[in-house]
């Protein structure tokens, strides 16, 4: 009989899906909110238990779902990296809901609020399934579940802007899903397998014999392109600013902090568990990611500089930060991949912190999100101002914060490259400067008092009352951003162990 902890990942996925069904029967938004928090707390505890146990055992394990084994079965692959990512996802999901609770009550009709948490439950199930799955077709199924849930979360605010943004997101996502499914179908036609270990063995045999070299490259290119569109990699990012700018605060935080990361995690799983890094680099696919990552870092930051809507500015910043992840993947070394996964964790904590605090600052200024109307907002909502300041400085790369740790590891990994050295270090320097050019002025703006003779943009405002859910969310996300900047070596060692066991 399996040790009990080995069942926890599967039980967590099933619990999220069953809770989603149960939540749909609840007619009170506050009750659904509490049920969602209980679920996420239990899921986080389960992932923490799994993480501790697999680290102690020093080995990953496969979990067979059902009674059908190879080659037609469905499996989960559980190791330190997967458990750590799912733990972070559960904690961040909980903080996103807590941090945006006030805006949820303001933006969403009370009768529809329970359905919002149904989508949150399905989103959490898809995040864990995409991280743990050991079967490519199951990954495709949960890609679709993730897409449907994400579209519902964006559209929950139910106005013209969110509906238009959702339709644009849906069309891009359907195109991306079609590319992934078409590539997966061709891969199955060539290999005859869907379970990841069997596909890996078949690909290695084909590569060794030189068979299907060009078709295999095209297949992987289609699958990677589909996942890149869903992760908002430049130039496939055009749907992201509209979705962020119009959605309610919790949805923006979930979309940026979690949804984008799930597809990148699947890309990393395909590289390590399906193709292997050696074949991936030999096909020069890593160089494509390197170039696209650098372009994302620069163009995303430039667009953020020109933006005057605070949530759209943070969205363009997400495009740049996603570029850091693909830069790490593109460098093609284990050290760079550790930096890329580190950026997944840092961004998962920092970007929801920025969105939740931006939503609170806007709420303190009668829900105006134009940067002009946020002048002095930090004095009306001090905790939100402090949280936004911390998150912005982390994005810039101030030492002792998570963003600095990522840039340090990426720069260190770039030193092992040849021509990639100049490209990576130049992109890191330029992006850091550009990050400062749009985050620092906003931070100064929210703490600035109106100059003598300059009329108050929104006269008559008073200090906004602080609600407990937002306090908990801001403190936990801030603690995560700081902890990832201080304990960089233990975290990097854990990620290195996880990558070695993939």
C-alpha positions in Angstrom: 0.0 0.0 0.0 1.2 3.5 -0.8 2.2 5.9 2.0 -0.8 8.2 2.6 1.1 11.4 1.6 1.5 10.0 -2.0 -2.3 10.3 -2.4 -2.5 13.9 -1.4 -1.8 15.5 -4.8 -4.6 13.5 -6.5 -7.0 14.0 -3.5 -6.3 17.8 -3.8 -7.2 18.0 -7.5 -10.4 15.9 -6.9 -11.3 18.0 -3.8 -11.1 21.3 -5.9 -13.4 19.9 -8.6 -15.9 18.5 -6.1 -15.9 21.7 -4.1 -16.6 23.6 -7.4 -19.7 21.4 -7.9 -20.8 22.0 -4.3 -20.2 25.7 -4.4 -22.5 26.1 -7.4 -25.3 25.1 -5.1 -24.5 27.9 -2.7 -26.5 31.1 -3.1 -24.7 33.3 -0.6 -21.4 35.0 -1.8 -19.9 35.2 1.7 -20.5 31.5 2.4 -18.9 30.6 -1.0 -16.0 32.8 -0.1 -15.5 31.0 3.2 -15.8 27.6 1.6 -13.2 28.6 -1.0 -10.8 29.7 1.8 -11.2 26.4 3.7 -10.5 24.5 0.5 -7.4 26.5 -0.4 -6.1 26.2 3.2 -6.6 22.4 3.0 -4.9 22.2 -0.4 -2.0 24.3 0.8 -1.5 22.0 3.9 -1.6 19.0 1.6 1.0 20.4 -0.7 3.2 21.4 2.2 3.0 17.8 3.6 3.8 16.4 0.2 6.8 18.7 -0.2 8.3 17.8 3.2 7.8 14.1 2.5 9.3 14.0 -1.0 12.3 16.2 0.1 12.9 13.8 3.0 12.7 10.8 0.7 15.0 12.4 -1.8 13.0 10.9 -4.7 10.1 11.7 -6.9 7.3 9.2 -7.5 4.6 8.3 -10.1 1.0 8.0 -9.0 -1.3 5.9 -11.2 -4.8 7.2 -11.4 -7.3 4.4 -11.6 -6.5 0.8 -12.4 -5.2 1.1 -16.0 -1.4 1.3 -16.2 1.0 1.7 -19.1 0.6 2.6 -21.9 -3.0 3.8 -21.7 -3.2 4.9 -18.1 -3.2 8.3 -16.5 -0.5 9.3 -14.0 0.8 12.0 -11.9 4.5 12.8 -11.4 5.3 14.2 -7.9 8.6 15.6 -6.9 10.0 18.5 -4.8 9.6 21.1 -7.7 6.0 20.2 -8.4 5.0 20.1 -4.8 6.7 23.5 -4.1 5.0 25.1 -7.1 1.6 23.8 -6.1 2.1 25.0 -2.6 2.9 28.5 -3.9 0.0 28.4 -6.2 -2.5 27.5 -3.4 -1.1 30.2 -1.1 -1.1 32.9 -3.8 -4.6 31.9 -4.9 -5.9 32.4 -1.4 -4.2 35.8 -1.1 -5.6 36.9 -4.4 -9.1 36.2 -3.3 -8.5 37.8 0.1 -6.8 40.9 -1.4 -9.6 41.5 -3.9 -12.5 40.6 -1.7 -13.7 44.2 -1.3 -13.6 44.8 -5.1 -15.4 41.5 -5.7 -18.3 42.8 -3.6 -18.2 46.1 -5.5 -17.7 44.7 -9.1 -19.8 41.5 -9.2 -23.5 41.1 -8.8 -24.2 39.3 -5.4 -26.2 36.5 -7.2 -23.2 35.7 -9.4 -20.5 35.9 -6.7 -20.8 32.1 -5.7 -20.2 31.2 -9.4 -17.0 33.2 -9.3 -15.6 30.9 -6.6 -16.7 27.9 -8.7 -14.3 29.2 -11.3 -11.6 29.7 -8.7 -12.0 26.1 -7.6 -11.7 24.8 -11.2 -8.7 27.1 -11.8 -6.9 25.7 -8.7 -7.6 22.1 -9.9 -6.2 22.9 -13.4 -3.1 24.6 -11.9 -2.3 21.5 -9.9 -3.2 19.1 -12.7 -0.9 20.9 -15.2 1.9 20.8 -12.7 1.6 17.2 -11.6 0.4 15.5 -14.8 2.5 12.7 -16.3 0.2 12.4 -19.4 0.1 14.9 -22.3 -3.5 14.4 -23.2 -4.6 15.0 -19.6 -2.5 18.2 -19.8 -4.5 19.3 -22.9 -7.8 18.6 -21.1 -6.8 20.8 -18.1 -5.5 23.5 -20.5 -9.1 23.8 -21.7 -10.4 23.8 -18.2 -7.9 26.5 -17.2 -8.9 28.6 -20.3 -12.6 28.4 -19.5 -12.1 29.3 -15.9 -9.8 32.2 -16.8 -12.3 33.6 -19.3 -15.1 33.4 -16.7 -12.9 35.2 -14.1 -12.2 38.0 -16.5 -15.8 38.4 -17.6 -17.2 38.2 -14.0 -17.3 42.0 -13.8 -19.9 41.9 -16.6 -19.5 45.1 -18.5 -18.7 46.0 -22.1 -14.9 46.2 -21.5 -14.6 42.8 -19.8 -16.8 41.1 -22.4 -14.7 42.5 -25.2 -11.4 41.6 -23.4 -12.8 38.1 -22.7 -13.7 37.5 -26.4 -10.2 38.6 -27.5 -8.6 36.3 -24.9 -10.9 33.4 -25.9 -10.1 33.8 -29.6 -6.3 33.8 -28.9 -6.6 30.9 -26.4 -8.6 28.8 -28.9 -5.9 29.4 -31.5 -3.3 28.4 -29.0 -5.2 25.3 -27.9 -5.6 24.3 -31.5 -1.9 24.5 -32.1 -1.1 22.5 -29.0 -3.7 19.8 -29.9 -2.6 19.6 -33.5 1.0 19.2 -32.4 0.0 16.6 -29.8 -2.0 14.6 -32.4 1.0 14.5 -34.7 3.3 13.5 -31.8 1.0 10.6 -31.0 0.9 9.6 -34.6 4.7 9.5 -34.7 5.3 7.9 -31.3 2.1 6.1 -30.5 2.3 7.2 -26.9 0.7 9.8 -24.6 2.3 9.0 -21.2 5.3 11.3 -20.8 7.9 8.6 -20.0 6.9 6.6 -23.1 6.9 9.6 -25.3 10.4 10.6 -24.1 11.7 7.1 -24.9 10.2 7.2 -28.4 11.6 10.7 -29.1 15.1 9.7 -28.0 15.0 6.7 -30.3 13.8 8.8 -33.2 16.4 11.4 -32.6 19.2 8.9 -32.3 18.2 7.3 -35.7 17.6 10.7 -37.4 14.0 9.8 -38.2 11.4 12.5 -38.4 13.9 15.2 -37.5 12.1 18.0 -39.3 8.6 16.9 -38.4 9.6 16.5 -34.8 11.0 20.1 -34.7 7.7 21.4 -36.3 5.6 19.4 -33.8 7.5 20.8 -30.8 7.4 24.2 -32.3 3.6 24.1 -32.6 3.1 22.9 -29.1 5.5 25.4 -27.7 3.9 28.2 -29.7 0.5 27.3 -28.4 1.7 27.4 -24.8 3.6 30.7 -25.5 0.4 32.4 -26.7 -1.3 31.3 -23.5 1.5 32.5 -21.3 1.5 36.0 -23.1 5.0 35.8 -24.4 5.8 38.7 -26.8 4.4 39.1 -29.5 1.4 37.0 -28.4 0.7 39.3 -25.4 -1.9 41.6 -27.0 -4.8 40.1 -25.2 -3.2 40.6 -21.7 -3.5 44.4 -21.0 -7.2 44.5 -21.9 -8.0 41.5 -19.7 -6.1 43.0 -16.8 -7.3 46.5 -17.2 -11.0 45.6 -17.2 -11.2 42.7 -14.8 -11.8 42.9 -11.1 -8.8 43.0 -8.9 -8.8 39.3 -7.8 -9.1 38.2 -11.4 -6.2 40.4 -12.6 -4.0 39.0 -9.7 -4.9 35.4 -10.5 -4.4 35.8 -14.2 -1.0 37.4 -13.9 0.3 35.6 -10.9 -1.0 32.0 -11.6 -2.6 31.4 -14.9 0.3 32.5 -17.0 2.7 30.4 -14.9 0.8 27.1 -15.4 1.5 27.1 -19.1 5.2 27.9 -18.5 5.4 25.1 -16.0 4.1 22.8 -18.7 6.7 24.1 -21.1 9.4 23.2 -18.6 7.9 19.8 -18.0 7.9 19.1 -21.8 11.6 20.3 -22.0 12.8 18.2 -19.1 10.5 15.2 -19.2 9.4 14.8 -22.8 12.2 16.2 -25.1 15.1 16.4 -22.6 17.2 19.6 -22.5 19.9 18.1 -24.7 17.6 17.4 -27.7 15.7 20.7 -27.1 18.9 22.7 -27.3 20.2 20.6 -30.2 17.1 21.6 -32.2 17.9 25.3 -31.4 14.5 25.8 -29.9 16.1 27.4 -26.9 17.5 30.2 -29.0 14.0 31.1 -30.2 12.9 31.4 -26.6 16.0 33.5 -25.8 15.3 36.0 -28.5 11.6 36.2 -27.7 12.3 36.6 -24.0 14.7 39.5 -24.6 12.2 41.2 -26.9 9.5 40.8 -24.2 11.7 42.3 -21.5 12.3 45.4 -23.6 9.0 46.0 -25.3 6.9 45.1 -22.3 8.8 47.7 -20.3 8.5 50.4 -23.0 4.8 49.9 -23.2 4.5 50.1 -19.4 6.3 53.5 -19.5 3.8 54.9 -22.0 0.8 53.6 -20.1 -1.3 55.8 -17.8 -3.8 53.2 -16.5 -2.3 51.6 -13.4 -3.6 48.0 -14.0 -2.6 48.1 -17.7 0.8 49.3 -16.7 1.2 46.4 -14.4 0.0 44.1 -17.2 2.7 45.3 -19.5 5.1 44.8 -16.7 4.0 41.2 -16.6 4.9 40.8 -20.3 8.4 42.0 -19.4 8.6 39.7 -16.4 7.5 36.7 -18.4 10.4 37.6 -20.7 12.8 37.0 -17.8 11.4 33.4 -17.5 11.9 32.7 -21.2 15.3 34.3 -21.1 16.3 31.7 -18.4 14.7 28.9 -20.5 16.5 30.1 -23.6 19.9 30.2 -22.0 19.7 26.4 -22.0 21.6 25.6 -18.9 20.5 24.1 -15.6 21.6 27.2 -13.7 19.5 29.4 -16.0 16.5 27.0 -15.6 16.7 27.4 -11.9 16.6 31.1 -12.3 13.6 30.8 -14.6 11.7 28.7 -12.0 12.8 31.2 -9.3 11.2 33.9 -11.4 8.0 31.9 -11.6 7.8 32.0 -7.7 8.9 35.6 -7.4 6.4 36.8 -10.0 3.6 34.6 -8.5 4.0 36.5 -5.2 4.9 40.0 -6.3 2.5 40.7 -9.2 -0.7 39.8 -7.2 0.7 42.1 -4.5 0.9 44.9 -7.0 -2.6 44.2 -8.4 -4.2 43.9 -5.0 -2.6 47.1 -3.7 -3.4 49.0 -6.9 -7.0 47.9 -6.6 -7.0 49.2 -3.0 -5.4 52.5 -3.9 -7.9 53.0 -6.7 -10.7 52.1 -4.3 -9.5 54.8 -1.9 -9.8 57.2 -4.8 -13.3 56.4 -5.8 -12.1 53.6 -8.1 -10.2 55.8 -10.5 -7.3 53.9 -12.0 -5.7 56.7 -14.0 -2.3 57.5 -12.6 -3.2 61.1 -12.3 -5.9 60.4 -9.8 -3.7 58.1 -7.8 -1.5 61.1 -6.7 -1.3 61.0 -2.9 -3.4 57.7 -2.7 -0.8 56.2 -0.4 -1.8 58.6 2.3 -5.5 57.5 2.0 -4.5 53.8 2.0 -1.1 53.5 3.7 -0.9 49.7 3.7 -1.7 49.5 0.1 0.9 52.2 -0.6 3.5 50.3 1.3 2.7 47.0 -0.5 2.8 48.6 -3.9 6.1 50.2 -3.1 7.6 46.9 -2.0 6.3 45.1 -5.0 7.5 47.9 -7.4 11.0 47.9 -5.8 11.2 44.1 -6.2 10.4 44.4 -9.9 13.1 47.0 -10.2 15.6 44.6 -8.5 16.4 46.2 -5.2 18.6 43.9 -3.0 16.9 41.8 -0.4 13.8 41.4 -2.5 12.8 38.6 -4.8 13.3 40.4 -8.1 17.0 41.0 -7.2 17.6 37.3 -6.6 16.2 36.4 -10.0 18.4 39.0 -11.8 21.4 37.8 -9.9 20.8 34.2 -10.8 20.1 35.0 -14.4 23.3 37.1 -14.7 25.3 34.4 -13.1 23.9 31.8 -15.4 24.6 34.0 -18.5 28.3 34.0 -17.6 28.4 30.3 -18.7 27.2 31.2 -22.2 29.1 32.4 -25.3 27.2 34.9 -27.5 24.3 34.6 -25.1 26.4 36.4 -22.4 26.3 39.8 -24.1 22.6 39.5 -25.1 21.4 38.4 -21.6 23.5 40.9 -19.6 22.5 43.7 -21.9 18.8 42.8 -21.7 19.0 42.5 -17.9 20.6 45.9 -17.6 18.2 47.6 -20.0 15.1 46.0 -18.5 16.1 46.9 -15.0 16.6 50.6 -16.0 13.3 50.6 -17.8 11.5 49.0 -14.8 12.8 51.8 -12.7 11.5 54.4 -15.2 7.9 53.4 -14.7 7.7 51.9 -11.2 9.7 54.7 -9.4 7.6 57.6 -10.8 4.4 55.8 -9.8 5.7 55.1 -6.3 6.7 58.8 -5.9 3.3 59.8 -7.3 1.2 57.8 -4.8 3.2 59.2 -1.9 3.3 62.8 -3.2 1.1 65.5 -1.7 -0.4 68.1 -4.1 1.8 71.1 -4.7 0.7 74.5 -3.6 -1.8 75.9 -6.0 -2.3 72.5 -7.7 -6.0 71.5 -7.2 -6.7 68.1 -5.6 -7.6 65.7 -8.3 -10.2 64.1 -6.0 -11.0 66.6 -3.2 -12.8 65.5 0.0 -11.1 62.0 0.4 -10.4 60.6 3.8 -8.2 57.7 5.0 -9.8 54.5 3.8 -10.7 51.9 6.4 -8.5 48.8 6.3 -10.3 45.4 6.1 -8.8 42.3 7.6 -8.8 40.2 4.3 -6.7 42.8 2.6 -4.3 43.1 5.5 -3.7 39.3 5.6 -3.2 39.2 1.8 -0.8 42.2 1.7 1.3 40.9 4.6 1.6 37.4 3.3 2.4 38.4 -0.3 4.9 41.0 1.0 6.5 38.3 3.3 6.8 36.0 0.3 8.5 38.7 -1.8 11.0 39.5 1.0 11.6 35.8 1.9 12.5 35.0 -1.7 15.0 37.8 -1.7 16.6 36.8 1.6 16.6 33.0 1.5 17.7 32.8 -2.1 20.2 30.0 -1.5 17.9 27.5 0.3 15.2 28.2 -2.3 17.6 27.7 -5.2 18.8 24.4 -3.7 15.3 23.2 -3.4 14.6 24.1 -7.1 17.8 22.4 -8.2 16.8 19.2 -6.4 13.4 19.4 -8.0 14.8 19.9 -11.5 17.2 17.0 -11.0 14.3 14.7 -10.1 12.1 15.7 -13.0 
